[in-house]
Amino acid sequence: MDRAAFACSTVFFHDYSSASHGAVCLPQGHVDYIEKVESFTYSDFFRDYLIPNHPCVFSAKFTEGWGSRRNWVTRDGKPNFDYLLQHFGKAVVPVANCDVKEYNSNPKEQIPLKEYISYWKEYINKNYHSPRGCLYLKDWHLYRAFPEQDVYTTPIYFTSDWLNEYWDAIGLDDYRFVYMGPKGSWTPFHADVFRSYSWSANICGKKKWLLYPPRQEEYLRDRHGNLPFDVTAPGLQDSSIYPRYAQSCPPVEIIQEAGEVVFIPSGWYHQVYNLEDTISINHNWVNGCNVAIMWSFLQDELAAVQREISEWRDTMEDWHLQCQVIMKSCTGINYKEFYNFLKVIAENRISVLNHVLDEEASAKNPHRVATSALGMLHAVFDLKRTVQVLTSLNANEDFKKLNPKSLTPPPEAFLHHLKAAIDTALL
């Protein structure tokens, strides 16, 4: 794709409010299928799927050049166990038992990949049965552990990825995963971390997705307010336990074939089944289109923590700080780290703008095509969205209790800096 076109459309300056995230049902559960790489641009994806927060499916043509699709799959479309053992056999991987419910998830253990593949082969040979249960390799950080391997290239549509940009910058984590599992393995009902977007590409095999638009999950809660573990369980039909289930829309169903990529929008709850022996690449990501949803989610998470330990509010001197500590342990981020997250992204976008302006000045050509990966208009869009969320964060009473003036730079000064950078870019 022409990198300059990455952000050259006026789509980035359209006066979009936050995307509509109400309790809506897609017409007849329709999900668009994107067939051709050459006729689908980043701006198309931004306008038609990111902003309206709608799912879509990309054809296998979008992944046909990936090394994993060449090397990880046998000629008959099955997982290439020999190749995986040769290149990754000594890796230790997280494995979940799909047959056991522990709280509201499946219990996990860490085992060598060679042990998991040995189990998988035996599981297939025994007609998909094992006394160990149905084991599913999930959330393996292969990209971080084997960066030199030719596995895949992130499609251009998903490269405005603030989560991985931030965690790569601080060097602590990432949200890029490999999943591998036999026919019958599955993931229970959930929404993704921080209410992020996700994309999932099948290297081989077939999945079934059941998707619920944001707020539809409220109709699926039981009388105690708990979400179901399995949305296909017959018990949901019992109105004495699930009093609002009859009001819910049917789920949007997607059958994902080998090579195809599913885009899951922000805040869409989903449940996923492997209909065949399947390997997939998965990313979670946040960007300017859904960072406000992430911020709303974090406020809800803190409020939940505060309710849980409200009885100690008047007796615990550092109660507000303890709420932040608990929130971080449960959610993975607290308000101060969220500020740092926004700061890193904003500083990177200012660097993009400075690079573009320097290029244009040196060429004495105000219309010179930007050579940065994001492009100037996308950088400005990101900064505008960052300013909106940072303004809300700075006005938040819980954030004020954390002494934000001690942060570097202080939020007020940083907001002024960002607004000045936007104004300069738009001159």
C-alpha positions, 0 to 999 in steps of 0.5 A, a space after each residue: 500500500 502507498 504509505 502516504 495514503 495511510 492517512 491522506 484521506 479527509 476521513 481523519 478530519 471528519 468530525 466523528 464523535 466517539 463510535 456508536 457502541 449502543 446495543 445494536 444488532 447487525 442486519 440478519 447478523 451480516 458481516 462483510 467479507 473483504 475479498 481483494 487486497 488491491 481494492 481495499 485501503 486503510 481508509 476504507 477499513 478506518 471509515 467502514 469498520 474502525 469508526 462504526 465498530 463493526 466486525 469484518 472478515 478478510 479473505 485468505 489472500 491477505 495472508 498468503 505471503 506469510 511464512 507460517 502459512 507456508 511452513 506451519 501447514 502440511 499439504 493437506 492443510 493440517 498443522 505441520 507438527 514436525 516443523 513446529 517441533 524443529 523450530 520451537 520444540 523447546 519453548 515453554 507454552 501456556 496450555 488451558 484445559 477446556 474441560 475444566 471451569 475454574 472461576 470464569 475461565 479454564 485453568 492453565 499450566 506451562 508445559 514444553 511445546 514438544 509435550 503439548 504436540 505429543 499430547 495433541 498427536 495422541 489426542 487425534 489418534 484416540 478420536 479426540 479423547 484423553 484423560 488429560 482433557 481437551 488442552 488448548 495452547 493459548 496466549 503464547 508470546 511467540 513473536 516476543 520469544 522468536 522475533 527472528 522467525 518468519 511467521 507473519 507480517 501485521 496487515 497494514 489495517 492493524 498497524 496503528 496499534 497503541 498497545 503493542 507500541 507502548 509495551 514494546 517501548 517499555 520492554 515488559 510485555 506485548 499483546 501478540 499471541 499464537 493459539 493452537 488447539 485440536 478440534 473441539 477446543 474453545 474459548 469461553 464467553 468474554 470481551 478482550 483485554 481493556 476492551 481492545 480491538 482484536 484480529 485473529 488469522 487462521 494459519 490452518 483449520 476452521 473456527 466458529 465465532 459467536 459475537 454479541 455487540 456492545 451492551 447485548 451482554 447485559 441481557 445475558 447476565 444472571 439474576 446476580 449480575 454474572 455473565 455466562 461462562 458458555 452462551 450456548 448452555 441450555 440453562 440460559 433459557 431458564 428465565 428464573 436464572 437469566 431473566 433478560 435472556 429473551 430480550 437479547 439478539 441472536 449472536 452474529 456467527 462467523 465461520 472462519 476458514 484457513 488463511 482468513 482474518 477476523 476483525 473483532 471490534 472493541 467491546 464485542 463479547 464473543 465465544 470461539 470454537 475450533 471446528 478442526 485442528 487449528 492454529 491462529 495468530 492473534 493481536 489485541 490493539 487499541 488506537 485513537 478510534 477506541 482509546 476512549 472506550 479503554 478509558 471508560 473501561 478503566 473507570 468501570 474497573 476502578 469503580 468495581 475495586 472501590 465497591 469491593 473494599 469500600 468498608 475500609 475507605 474511612 479507616 485506611 489512610 492510603 485507600 485510594 492508592 490501594 485501589 490503584 494497586 488492586 486495579 493494576 493487579 486485576 486489570 494490568 494497568 492503573 491510572 498513572 500507567 494509563 497516563 504514561 501510555 498516553 504520553 508515550 503514544 503522543 510523544 511518538 506522534 509528535 516525532 512523526 509530525 516533526 519528521 514530516 515538517 523537517 522533510 517539507 522544510 528541507 525540500 521547500 515543498 509543503 506538499 511533499 509526501 511524508 515518508 513516515 509509516 503513519 503519515 501526518 494526518 493520522 498522527 494529528 488524528 491520534 493526537 486529537 484523540 489523545 488530547 480528548 482522553 487526557 483532558 478527561 483523565 486530568 479532570 477525573 477526581 480519582 486521578 487528582 488524588 494521585 498527585 498528577 502534578 508530580 508526573 513528568 511532565 505534569 498533565 496540564 503542561 503536557 496537554 498544552 504541548 500537545 495542543 500546540 503541536 496540533 496547531 503547528 501541524 495544521 498551519 
